[in-house]
Amino acid sequence: MPFQVASNLLDACVLAVLSRDDTYGYKLTQELSHAADISDSTLYPVLRRLYRENLLETYERSHDGRNRRYYRITEEGLRKNSYYADAWGSFKRGLDKIILGEGKNEQG
Protein backbone atom coordinates (compact mmCIF):
# COMPACT_ATOMS: atom_id res chain seq x y z
CA MET A 1 0.00 0.00 0.00
CA PRO A 2 1.51 3.36 -0.98
CA PHE A 3 0.02 5.33 1.93
CA GLN A 4 1.47 5.48 5.43
CA VAL A 5 -0.88 5.45 8.39
CA ALA A 6 -0.41 8.46 10.67
CA SER A 7 -0.45 7.77 14.40
CA ASN A 8 -3.84 9.39 15.05
CA LEU A 9 -5.37 7.39 12.20
CA LEU A 10 -3.89 4.22 13.65
CA ASP A 11 -5.38 5.19 17.04
CA ALA A 12 -8.77 5.61 15.36
CA CYS A 13 -8.49 2.20 13.67
CA VAL A 14 -7.52 0.43 16.91
CA LEU A 15 -10.36 2.05 18.84
CA ALA A 16 -12.86 1.26 16.07
CA VAL A 17 -11.94 -2.44 16.06
CA LEU A 18 -12.04 -2.63 19.85
CA SER A 19 -15.38 -0.83 19.96
CA ARG A 20 -16.87 -3.92 18.32
CA ASP A 21 -15.18 -6.59 20.46
CA ASP A 22 -12.30 -7.25 22.84
CA THR A 23 -9.28 -8.87 21.21
CA TYR A 24 -5.61 -9.67 21.68
CA GLY A 25 -2.67 -8.00 19.97
CA TYR A 26 -1.86 -10.53 17.25
CA LYS A 27 -5.47 -10.78 16.12
CA LEU A 28 -5.73 -6.98 16.12
CA THR A 29 -2.60 -6.74 13.96
CA GLN A 30 -4.09 -9.23 11.52
CA GLU A 31 -7.35 -7.31 11.28
CA LEU A 32 -5.63 -3.96 10.75
CA SER A 33 -3.28 -5.44 8.15
CA HIS A 34 -6.25 -5.79 5.77
CA ALA A 35 -6.21 -2.01 5.38
CA ALA A 36 -2.61 -1.01 6.05
CA ASP A 37 0.88 -2.43 6.45
CA ILE A 38 0.90 -2.77 10.26
CA SER A 39 3.36 -4.91 12.22
CA ASP A 40 3.42 -5.99 15.85
CA SER A 41 6.35 -3.64 16.45
CA THR A 42 4.15 -0.75 15.24
CA LEU A 43 1.00 -1.79 17.06
CA TYR A 44 2.18 -2.63 20.58
CA PRO A 45 3.55 0.86 21.38
CA VAL A 46 0.18 2.26 20.22
CA LEU A 47 -1.69 -0.14 22.51
CA ARG A 48 0.54 0.81 25.47
CA ARG A 49 -0.01 4.52 24.83
CA LEU A 50 -3.79 4.14 24.48
CA TYR A 51 -3.74 2.16 27.73
CA ARG A 52 -1.79 4.93 29.51
CA GLU A 53 -4.32 7.46 28.20
CA ASN A 54 -7.16 5.38 29.75
CA LEU A 55 -8.70 4.65 26.36
CA LEU A 56 -8.07 0.90 26.77
CA GLU A 57 -7.90 -1.59 29.58
CA THR A 58 -6.42 -5.07 29.61
CA TYR A 59 -7.16 -8.45 31.11
CA GLU A 60 -5.65 -11.89 30.71
CA ARG A 61 -7.27 -15.12 29.64
CA SER A 62 -5.68 -18.55 29.52
CA HIS A 63 -5.11 -20.01 26.06
CA ASP A 64 -3.28 -23.32 25.49
CA GLY A 65 -1.71 -23.16 28.95
CA ARG A 66 -0.45 -19.58 28.54
CA ASN A 67 -2.00 -16.26 29.42
CA ARG A 68 -3.03 -14.06 26.53
CA ARG A 69 -3.51 -10.32 27.07
CA TYR A 70 -6.79 -8.95 25.76
CA TYR A 71 -7.60 -5.30 25.13
CA ARG A 72 -10.97 -3.71 25.85
CA ILE A 73 -12.08 -0.19 25.04
CA THR A 74 -13.08 2.03 27.99
CA GLU A 75 -15.94 4.53 28.18
CA GLU A 76 -13.41 7.28 27.51
CA GLY A 77 -12.15 5.24 24.56
CA LEU A 78 -15.70 4.97 23.19
CA ARG A 79 -16.05 8.76 23.35
CA LYS A 80 -12.72 9.17 21.53
CA ASN A 81 -13.83 6.59 18.96
CA SER A 82 -17.01 8.59 18.34
CA TYR A 83 -14.96 11.76 17.90
CA TYR A 84 -12.67 9.99 15.41
CA ALA A 85 -15.63 8.57 13.46
CA ASP A 86 -17.14 12.06 13.06
CA ALA A 87 -13.78 13.56 12.09
CA TRP A 88 -13.18 10.72 9.61
CA GLY A 89 -16.39 11.55 7.74
CA SER A 90 -15.27 15.14 7.15
CA PHE A 91 -11.72 14.12 6.28
CA LYS A 92 -12.89 11.44 3.82
CA ARG A 93 -15.29 13.82 2.07
CA GLY A 94 -12.48 16.34 1.62
CA LEU A 95 -10.10 13.71 0.23
CA ASP A 96 -12.79 12.34 -2.08
CA LYS A 97 -13.24 15.83 -3.54
CA ILE A 98 -9.52 16.15 -4.17
CA ILE A 99 -8.56 12.63 -5.26
CA LEU A 100 -11.75 11.43 -6.94
CA GLY A 101 -13.01 14.82 -8.11
CA GLU A 102 -16.31 14.30 -6.35
CA GLY A 103 -18.54 17.36 -6.05
CA LYS A 104 -16.57 19.53 -8.47
CA ASN A 105 -19.73 20.41 -10.43
CA GLU A 106 -21.56 21.48 -7.27
CA GLN A 107 -22.06 25.17 -6.57
CA GLY A 108 -20.22 26.16 -3.46
GUKELO-349585 format. One record per residue (C-alpha): chain; residue number from 1; x, y, z negated; residue in three letters. Coordinates in nm, 3 decimals, decimal comma. Last residue first. Example, Ala and Ser with C-alpha at 12.3 -4.5 7.8 and 13.67 -1.06 7.14 Angstrom:
mol A	seq 2	xx 1,367	yy -0,106	zz -0,714	type SER
mol A	seq 1	xx 1,230	yy -0,450	zz -0,780	type ALA
//
This chain:
mol A	seq 108	xx -2,022	yy 2,616	zz 0,346	type GLY
mol A	seq 107	xx -2,206	yy 2,517	zz 0,657	type GLN
mol A	seq 106	xx -2,156	yy 2,148	zz 0,727	type GLU
mol A	seq 105	xx -1,973	yy 2,041	zz 1,043	type ASN
mol A	seq 104	xx -1,657	yy 1,953	zz 0,847	type LYS
mol A	seq 103	xx -1,854	yy 1,736	zz 0,605	type GLY
mol A	seq 102	xx -1,631	yy 1,430	zz 0,635	type GLU
mol A	seq 101	xx -1,301	yy 1,482	zz 0,811	type GLY
mol A	seq 100	xx -1,175	yy 1,143	zz 0,694	type LEU
mol A	seq 99	xx -0,856	yy 1,263	zz 0,526	type ILE
mol A	seq 98	xx -0,952	yy 1,615	zz 0,417	type ILE
mol A	seq 97	xx -1,324	yy 1,583	zz 0,354	type LYS
mol A	seq 96	xx -1,279	yy 1,234	zz 0,208	type ASP
mol A	seq 95	xx -1,010	yy 1,371	zz -0,023	type LEU
mol A	seq 94	xx -1,248	yy 1,634	zz -0,162	type GLY
mol A	seq 93	xx -1,529	yy 1,382	zz -0,207	type ARG
mol A	seq 92	xx -1,289	yy 1,144	zz -0,382	type LYS
mol A	seq 91	xx -1,172	yy 1,412	zz -0,628	type PHE
mol A	seq 90	xx -1,527	yy 1,514	zz -0,715	type SER
mol A	seq 89	xx -1,639	yy 1,155	zz -0,774	type GLY
mol A	seq 88	xx -1,318	yy 1,072	zz -0,961	type TRP
mol A	seq 87	xx -1,378	yy 1,356	zz -1,209	type ALA
mol A	seq 86	xx -1,714	yy 1,206	zz -1,306	type ASP
mol A	seq 85	xx -1,563	yy 0,857	zz -1,346	type ALA
mol A	seq 84	xx -1,267	yy 0,999	zz -1,541	type TYR
mol A	seq 83	xx -1,496	yy 1,176	zz -1,790	type TYR
mol A	seq 82	xx -1,701	yy 0,859	zz -1,834	type SER
mol A	seq 81	xx -1,383	yy 0,659	zz -1,896	type ASN
mol A	seq 80	xx -1,272	yy 0,917	zz -2,153	type LYS
mol A	seq 79	xx -1,605	yy 0,876	zz -2,335	type ARG
mol A	seq 78	xx -1,570	yy 0,497	zz -2,319	type LEU
mol A	seq 77	xx -1,215	yy 0,524	zz -2,456	type GLY
mol A	seq 76	xx -1,341	yy 0,728	zz -2,751	type GLU
mol A	seq 75	xx -1,594	yy 0,453	zz -2,818	type GLU
mol A	seq 74	xx -1,308	yy 0,203	zz -2,799	type THR
mol A	seq 73	xx -1,208	yy -0,019	zz -2,504	type ILE
mol A	seq 72	xx -1,097	yy -0,371	zz -2,585	type ARG
mol A	seq 71	xx -0,760	yy -0,530	zz -2,513	type TYR
mol A	seq 70	xx -0,679	yy -0,895	zz -2,576	type TYR
mol A	seq 69	xx -0,351	yy -1,032	zz -2,707	type ARG
mol A	seq 68	xx -0,303	yy -1,406	zz -2,653	type ARG
mol A	seq 67	xx -0,200	yy -1,626	zz -2,942	type ASN
mol A	seq 66	xx -0,045	yy -1,958	zz -2,854	type ARG
mol A	seq 65	xx -0,171	yy -2,316	zz -2,895	type GLY
mol A	seq 64	xx -0,328	yy -2,332	zz -2,549	type ASP
mol A	seq 63	xx -0,511	yy -2,001	zz -2,606	type HIS
mol A	seq 62	xx -0,568	yy -1,855	zz -2,952	type SER
mol A	seq 61	xx -0,727	yy -1,512	zz -2,964	type ARG
mol A	seq 60	xx -0,565	yy -1,189	zz -3,071	type GLU
mol A	seq 59	xx -0,716	yy -0,845	zz -3,111	type TYR
mol A	seq 58	xx -0,642	yy -0,507	zz -2,961	type THR
mol A	seq 57	xx -0,790	yy -0,159	zz -2,958	type GLU
mol A	seq 56	xx -0,807	yy 0,090	zz -2,677	type LEU
mol A	seq 55	xx -0,870	yy 0,465	zz -2,636	type LEU
mol A	seq 54	xx -0,716	yy 0,538	zz -2,975	type ASN
mol A	seq 53	xx -0,432	yy 0,746	zz -2,820	type GLU
mol A	seq 52	xx -0,179	yy 0,493	zz -2,951	type ARG
mol A	seq 51	xx -0,374	yy 0,216	zz -2,773	type TYR
mol A	seq 50	xx -0,379	yy 0,414	zz -2,448	type LEU
mol A	seq 49	xx -0,001	yy 0,452	zz -2,483	type ARG
mol A	seq 48	xx 0,054	yy 0,081	zz -2,547	type ARG
mol A	seq 47	xx -0,169	yy -0,014	zz -2,251	type LEU
mol A	seq 46	xx 0,018	yy 0,226	zz -2,022	type VAL
mol A	seq 45	xx 0,355	yy 0,086	zz -2,138	type PRO
mol A	seq 44	xx 0,218	yy -0,263	zz -2,058	type TYR
mol A	seq 43	xx 0,100	yy -0,179	zz -1,706	type LEU
mol A	seq 42	xx 0,415	yy -0,075	zz -1,524	type THR
mol A	seq 41	xx 0,635	yy -0,364	zz -1,645	type SER
mol A	seq 40	xx 0,342	yy -0,599	zz -1,585	type ASP
mol A	seq 39	xx 0,336	yy -0,491	zz -1,222	type SER
mol A	seq 38	xx 0,090	yy -0,277	zz -1,026	type ILE
mol A	seq 37	xx 0,088	yy -0,243	zz -0,645	type ASP
mol A	seq 36	xx -0,261	yy -0,101	zz -0,605	type ALA
mol A	seq 35	xx -0,621	yy -0,201	zz -0,538	type ALA
mol A	seq 34	xx -0,625	yy -0,579	zz -0,577	type HIS
mol A	seq 33	xx -0,328	yy -0,544	zz -0,815	type SER
mol A	seq 32	xx -0,563	yy -0,396	zz -1,075	type LEU
mol A	seq 31	xx -0,735	yy -0,731	zz -1,128	type GLU
mol A	seq 30	xx -0,409	yy -0,923	zz -1,152	type GLN
mol A	seq 29	xx -0,260	yy -0,674	zz -1,396	type THR
mol A	seq 28	xx -0,573	yy -0,698	zz -1,612	type LEU
mol A	seq 27	xx -0,547	yy -1,078	zz -1,612	type LYS
mol A	seq 26	xx -0,186	yy -1,053	zz -1,725	type TYR
mol A	seq 25	xx -0,267	yy -0,800	zz -1,997	type GLY
mol A	seq 24	xx -0,561	yy -0,967	zz -2,168	type TYR
mol A	seq 23	xx -0,928	yy -0,887	zz -2,121	type THR
mol A	seq 22	xx -1,230	yy -0,725	zz -2,284	type ASP
mol A	seq 21	xx -1,518	yy -0,659	zz -2,046	type ASP
mol A	seq 20	xx -1,687	yy -0,392	zz -1,832	type ARG
mol A	seq 19	xx -1,538	yy -0,083	zz -1,996	type SER
mol A	seq 18	xx -1,204	yy -0,263	zz -1,985	type LEU
mol A	seq 17	xx -1,194	yy -0,244	zz -1,606	type VAL
mol A	seq 16	xx -1,286	yy 0,126	zz -1,607	type ALA
mol A	seq 15	xx -1,036	yy 0,205	zz -1,884	type LEU
mol A	seq 14	xx -0,752	yy 0,043	zz -1,691	type VAL
mol A	seq 13	xx -0,849	yy 0,220	zz -1,367	type CYS
mol A	seq 12	xx -0,877	yy 0,561	zz -1,536	type ALA
mol A	seq 11	xx -0,538	yy 0,519	zz -1,704	type ASP
mol A	seq 10	xx -0,389	yy 0,422	zz -1,365	type LEU
mol A	seq 9	xx -0,537	yy 0,739	zz -1,220	type LEU
mol A	seq 8	xx -0,384	yy 0,939	zz -1,505	type ASN
mol A	seq 7	xx -0,045	yy 0,777	zz -1,440	type SER
mol A	seq 6	xx -0,041	yy 0,846	zz -1,067	type ALA
mol A	seq 5	xx -0,088	yy 0,545	zz -0,839	type VAL
mol A	seq 4	xx 0,147	yy 0,548	zz -0,543	type GLN
mol A	seq 3	xx 0,002	yy 0,533	zz -0,193	type PHE
mol A	seq 2	xx 0,151	yy 0,336	zz 0,098	type PRO
mol A	seq 1	xx 0,000	yy 0,000	zz 0,000	type MET
//
